[in-house]
Amino acid sequence: MKKSISILLICLIYSNTIAADELAGTFLRTSDQIQAINIGGNLTAVASGAMAPHFNPAGLVQFTGKGFQAILNSASLDRKAHNLSAFLNLRGDVGFGFSWIHARVNDIRGRSGSGQFTGKIEDAANAFTVAFAFKLGNALKAGLSMKNMNHQISSPFQSKGEANGHGFNFGLQYSFNNKGSLGVTLQNIKSGLNWKVKRGNKTRNTHDSIKSRVTVGVAYSPVDMLHLGGDLIIEHDNVATIGASWKINELLSISTGLREIGGTNKFGTFSNGFSVHPMRNQNIILHYAYVSDPIGAGELMLAGIESYF
């Protein structure tokens, strides 16, 4: 019964995606759950390295080096949201990054008005992002990213919809000292999806704008091994995220936090995770995180690997 209700909700979302701005590009927001693997270190004010293209492109110039990150995000009801990203900063004052997000929902069962099974509904989306950043003095960093998006939904014997679009993100980070920093991002600038929906021999073209989102964040490290921070996200509803990360030793770090406080769940969704440096190798990090599900359908689990070289 629970699965049937959830599938019905997914189908309702599908039926309105082409007409409602509030639902356009929802996969971009759900992919933010990758923040949970190190929530205290992936906030707007401190996001860096391979995480920077997704959360704040300005973080590409936080340190010199190069690396990549791969994250698998598996949720109940066969929901997936995976991420592959990389960064390159050889000079120190200019950095470049790339990010690929793939989201899909498997095993959605289509039904006719009378409840008869009509086949499986396919729902998949991809977003490719390229970003660059530069320093403006010793304390201020700025970054810009561009993303190309594709979303496909099809149901047997009924319709097929495909959308393509693009958008821009802009971010700033300002460091007060070695302990505190501020960050601001403006996401989904001029973003939208152009849909082509085929129903039989007819094709309908529509455009969905993706609402811009402003995020303001602050971070503070009272000691070198502890990172605290929070984000205020201004979009359809104003929500907040708070998090903390603690590096216990050269082998293990742990993180915990609450995401989207004030949203669907007034008290937010709880997340906790840990990161391990195998054999104390500081160039390789293995991540794992557990996140409570904001729609109450079950838990989310994330696993990833991060490497610097």
C-alpha positions in Angstrom: 0.0 0.0 0.0 2.8 2.4 0.9 4.5 1.8 -2.4 1.3 2.3 -4.3 0.7 5.6 -2.7 4.3 6.7 -3.3 4.0 5.7 -7.0 0.8 7.6 -7.2 2.6 10.7 -5.9 5.4 10.3 -8.4 2.8 10.0 -11.2 1.1 13.1 -10.0 4.4 14.9 -10.0 4.9 13.8 -13.6 1.5 15.0 -14.7 2.3 18.5 -13.5 6.0 18.8 -14.2 5.3 20.2 -17.7 2.9 22.9 -16.4 4.2 23.9 -12.9 7.2 26.1 -12.3 7.3 24.8 -8.7 8.2 21.3 -9.9 10.6 22.1 -12.8 14.1 20.8 -12.2 13.2 19.1 -8.9 16.0 16.6 -9.5 18.5 19.5 -9.0 17.2 20.0 -5.5 17.0 16.3 -4.6 20.7 15.9 -5.7 21.6 18.3 -2.9 21.4 15.3 -0.6 25.0 14.5 -1.5 25.9 17.3 1.0 25.3 14.8 3.8 28.6 12.9 3.2 30.4 15.8 5.0 27.7 18.2 5.9 29.9 20.5 7.9 32.4 20.8 5.1 30.0 21.1 2.2 28.1 24.3 3.2 28.0 27.4 1.0 30.7 29.2 2.9 33.3 26.3 2.8 32.5 24.0 -0.1 35.7 23.3 -1.9 37.4 20.9 -4.3 35.2 18.4 -6.1 32.1 19.6 -4.2 32.5 23.2 -5.3 30.9 22.9 -8.8 27.7 21.8 -7.2 27.4 23.9 -4.0 29.6 27.0 -4.6 31.9 27.4 -7.6 34.0 30.0 -5.7 35.4 27.1 -3.6 37.4 25.9 -6.6 40.3 28.2 -5.5 40.3 27.3 -1.8 43.4 25.2 -2.3 45.8 24.1 -5.0 45.6 20.6 -6.5 43.4 18.3 -8.5 41.0 15.5 -7.7 37.7 13.7 -8.3 34.7 12.5 -6.4 32.1 9.8 -7.1 28.9 9.4 -5.0 26.2 6.8 -5.2 22.8 7.9 -3.6 20.3 5.1 -3.2 16.9 5.7 -1.7 13.7 3.6 -1.1 11.3 3.1 -3.9 14.2 2.6 -6.3 15.1 6.3 -6.4 18.7 7.1 -7.5 20.7 10.3 -7.6 24.4 9.8 -8.5 27.2 12.4 -8.8 30.6 12.4 -10.5 32.7 15.6 -10.2 36.3 16.8 -10.6 38.4 19.9 -10.1 41.7 21.3 -11.2 43.6 24.2 -9.6 47.3 24.2 -10.6 48.1 27.9 -10.1 46.2 28.6 -6.9 44.4 31.7 -8.1 42.3 30.1 -10.9 40.4 26.9 -10.7 38.2 24.8 -12.9 35.5 22.1 -12.2 33.1 19.6 -13.7 30.0 17.9 -12.3 27.6 15.3 -13.6 24.4 14.5 -11.8 22.3 11.5 -12.9 18.9 11.0 -11.2 16.2 8.4 -12.0 13.3 6.5 -10.5 13.0 2.8 -11.4 10.0 0.5 -11.3 7.2 3.1 -11.7 4.1 1.1 -12.7 1.7 2.9 -15.0 -2.0 2.4 -14.5 -5.1 3.2 -16.6 -8.0 5.1 -15.2 -9.6 1.7 -14.3 -6.4 0.6 -12.5 -5.2 -1.8 -15.2 -1.4 -2.1 -15.5 -0.2 -0.4 -18.7 3.6 -0.9 -18.3 6.5 0.8 -16.7 7.1 4.6 -16.7 10.6 5.7 -17.4 11.9 8.8 -15.6 15.6 9.9 -15.9 17.4 13.2 -15.7 21.0 14.4 -16.2 22.8 17.7 -15.5 26.3 18.5 -16.7 28.1 21.5 -15.1 31.3 23.2 -15.9 32.7 25.9 -13.5 35.6 28.2 -13.0 36.7 30.4 -10.1 39.3 33.1 -9.3 40.6 35.0 -6.4 39.9 38.7 -5.8 42.6 39.5 -3.3 43.5 37.3 -0.3 40.1 36.9 1.3 37.5 37.0 -1.5 36.8 34.3 -4.1 34.3 34.3 -6.9 33.0 31.5 -9.2 30.6 31.0 -12.1 29.2 27.7 -13.5 27.0 26.7 -16.4 24.8 23.6 -16.5 23.1 21.8 -19.3 20.1 19.7 -18.4 18.1 16.8 -19.9 15.0 15.2 -18.5 13.1 12.3 -20.1 9.7 10.8 -19.0 7.9 8.2 -21.0 4.9 6.0 -20.4 3.9 3.0 -22.6 1.1 3.6 -25.2 0.5 7.1 -23.9 3.1 9.8 -24.1 6.8 10.7 -24.2 8.3 13.9 -22.9 11.8 15.2 -23.2 13.2 18.5 -22.0 16.5 20.3 -22.5 17.7 23.4 -20.9 20.5 25.3 -19.3 21.3 27.7 -16.5 24.0 29.5 -14.5 25.2 29.7 -10.9 27.3 32.4 -9.3 29.0 32.2 -6.0 31.2 34.1 -3.5 33.2 33.1 -0.5 34.9 35.5 1.9 37.3 34.4 4.6 37.6 36.5 7.7 40.5 34.6 9.1 41.5 31.0 9.6 38.3 30.4 11.7 35.4 32.1 10.0 34.0 32.5 6.5 30.9 33.6 4.6 29.4 32.4 1.4 26.6 33.4 -1.0 25.3 31.7 -4.1 22.7 32.6 -6.7 21.6 29.5 -8.5 19.5 28.8 -11.5 20.1 32.1 -13.2 18.1 32.2 -16.5 17.4 28.5 -16.0 14.6 26.6 -17.7 13.5 23.4 -19.5 12.1 23.3 -23.0 9.7 20.3 -23.2 8.6 18.4 -26.2 5.7 16.1 -25.3 4.5 13.5 -27.8 1.0 12.2 -27.5 0.2 9.9 -30.4 0.9 11.9 -33.6 0.8 15.2 -31.8 3.7 17.1 -30.3 3.3 19.9 -27.7 6.1 22.4 -26.9 6.2 24.1 -23.6 8.8 26.0 -21.5 9.2 25.7 -17.7 11.3 28.3 -15.9 13.3 27.0 -12.9 13.0 29.3 -10.0 16.2 31.0 -8.9 17.6 30.2 -5.5 19.7 32.3 -3.1 21.8 30.7 -0.4 23.6 32.6 2.3 25.9 30.6 4.6 28.3 31.0 7.4 31.0 28.7 8.8 33.2 28.7 11.9 36.0 26.5 13.2 36.6 27.0 16.9 39.5 24.5 16.7 41.3 23.1 13.6 39.5 19.7 13.7 35.9 21.0 14.2 33.8 22.7 11.5 30.4 24.3 12.3 28.1 26.1 9.9 24.7 26.7 8.4 22.9 27.8 5.2 19.7 29.8 4.7 18.1 28.9 1.4 15.6 31.3 -0.1 13.5 29.6 -2.8 9.8 28.5 -2.9 10.0 28.3 0.9 12.8 29.5 3.2 14.6 26.6 4.7 17.8 26.2 6.7 20.6 23.6 7.0 23.0 23.3 9.9 25.9 20.9 10.2 29.1 19.9 12.0 32.1 17.9 11.0 34.8 16.6 13.4 38.1 15.1 12.3 38.8 12.6 15.1 42.2 11.6 13.9 44.1 11.0 10.6 41.9 8.0 9.9 38.4 9.0 10.8 36.0 12.0 10.5 32.3 12.1 11.5 29.6 14.6 10.5 26.0 15.3 11.6 23.3 17.8 10.7 19.8 18.8 9.9 18.8 19.7 6.3 15.8 21.7 5.1 14.6 22.9 8.5 11.2 24.6 8.1 10.4 22.6 4.9 8.2 19.6 4.4 9.4 18.4 7.8 9.4 21.4 10.1 12.4 20.1 12.1 14.4 19.1 9.1 15.8 15.8 7.9 18.5 14.2 10.0 21.8 13.1 8.4 24.9 11.6 9.8 28.0 10.1 8.2 31.6 9.2 8.5 34.7 9.5 6.3 37.7 7.2 6.4 41.2 7.6 5.1 42.2 4.0 4.3 45.6 3.1 5.7 45.8 6.8 6.8 46.3 7.8 3.2 45.3 11.5 3.1 44.8 11.4 -0.7 41.9 8.9 -0.6 38.7 9.3 1.3 35.8 6.8 1.6 32.5 8.3 2.6 29.2 6.9 3.9 26.1 8.8 5.1 22.5 8.0 6.2 19.7 10.6 5.7 16.2 10.4 6.9 13.7 10.7 4.0 11.9 14.1 3.6 8.8 12.5 2.1 8.6 9.7 4.7 9.1 6.9 2.2 12.2 5.4 3.8 15.8 6.1 4.3 18.5 7.4 2.0 22.0 6.0 2.0 25.1 7.5 0.3 28.5 6.0 -0.4 31.4 7.7 -2.2 35.0 7.9 -2.9 37.1 11.1 -3.1 40.7 11.3 -4.2 43.3 14.1 -4.5 46.5 13.9 -6.4 
